[in-house]
Amino acid sequence: MIVSTSANRTRARAACVTALVSALLAVALLLPTIAGAQDTSRAVRIGLTYQPGTKPGVVVTAVRGPWGDSVQAIIARDLDYGDRIDVIGLPGTPAAGSLQNLGVGVSYPLWKSLGAVAAVQATLTSSGVHVAVHDVTGRKIVQVADFPLPSGAGSADWRLALHAASDEVEQWITGIHGIAQTRILFVRSGHIFIVDSDGADERQVSDAGLSLSPAWSPDGHTISYSVLGARGWYIVVRDLAGGPARTLPSTTVGLNTTPAVAPAGGSIAYAHAEEAGTDVMLADLAGGAPRRVTVGRGSDNTTPSFSPDGRRIAFTSGRAGHPEVYIMDADGSNTELLTPFNFGDQNYRSNPDWSPDGQRIAFESQIAGSFQIMSISVRDRSVKQLTSEGINEDPSWAPDARHLVFTSSRTGVKQLWILDSESGRARQLTHAGGARLAAWSRSLGHAR
């Protein structure tokens, strides 16, 4: 964190450290000639007809089998959480009863009467799940594919693989890949936890000891975070598949926090504090001496975030006497102020996160005495306030550059919430108190 004035820098930095520490029938029955259709290109959006600017209505039909209800529920929820599809027949809606009575049957007239332009049918197979999408208006199947599922129905890996089917269906229907097959890291009670993007399968992934500031490597296999040791805070790298955490040698002494791995995966940026302030350092993950890339001259420079191409870094700096968000080239050159002084009522803006499409940077800003999530356009510097209820901090973008996960006190205790930055729809992700400092992964289609 950055202090507001030089007079209370020591107190603010101490407070900062304390805060850190503290989802058919068998298609053969419907379309016998479709056996090989799973080779259809998955990269092309299917030609559904619906009103521009609206969300297409989609039905997810019942699924036969001992895990059929779970498959249907997961696919329907994933599509709903993507905020680009109007899922018809979710529990508690008027259409739910009609679809339940139909079961796994095909009824284009019913689907159309419910406002659906597409229907998703899933069939469990010996190796996974077979998914077909119907064009309700054209009364035909327009896309189909088989998705393998690992053994152990209901397990974390099984659910993650099923999320891949949801994301592909969203790609077929909307042209944009879904974000269900992702996970989120966060901190609770000084430990690092991981949770699926739908809130399922939460578990601790750090060892004993106080840990903070988790970050993802681009491959989704490894994570980095800060750990308190005998000689200060140091950065460790851990493979989620197992094995001990590896300490980054250049961070064994002093205060080393807020790691961020470069998009190419070969280097890591982090904040390193000394008596004369805090600077952003850049080091090779394979080893070697770190390079200082900010010249803070006694100010605090923290929370680096790489642009998607890895060429630039956004970070927080107090060099102007109060925290603001700056951007610079990855080598530390061409530093410029990103957040202007002329919005909000207090000059305190920090914790930037660069969107995966490179167009916006999310950050937290103090507004009327409470922190709120904001985003700013990298191109024209236009600012958008995204939250207003409670205290909201620590934003992290989803791979679609539309959704954000953040810490919020709106329920009276800190929890993680997910926000659709376009519609403003928010949903609670965690339910045990004290969750904060979240980091959203890329798509984990190839994660182990």
Protein Blocks (a to p, Z undefined) as FASTA:
>chain_A
ZZfbfklmmmmmmmmmmmmmnnpcdfklmmmmlmmmmmpcfkbccdddddehiacddddd
ddedjklmmmmmmmmmmmmmnopaccehiahiaklmmmmmnmmaccfklmmmnopabdcd
ddddfklccdddddfklopafbdcdddddehihiaklmmmmmmmmmmmmmmmnopacfkl
gcddddeehiacdddfkopaiacfbdedddehiaddfklmaccdddddfkbccdddddfk
gccddddfklmgcjdehiaddfklpaccdddddfkbccdddddfkbccdddfbdfeopac
ehiacdfklpaccdddfklopacdddddfkopaiacfbdckgcjbdcdehiaddfklpac
cddddeehiacdddddfklopacdfbfghjdehiaddfklmaccdddfklopacdddddf
knopacdfbfcehiahiacdddfklbZZ
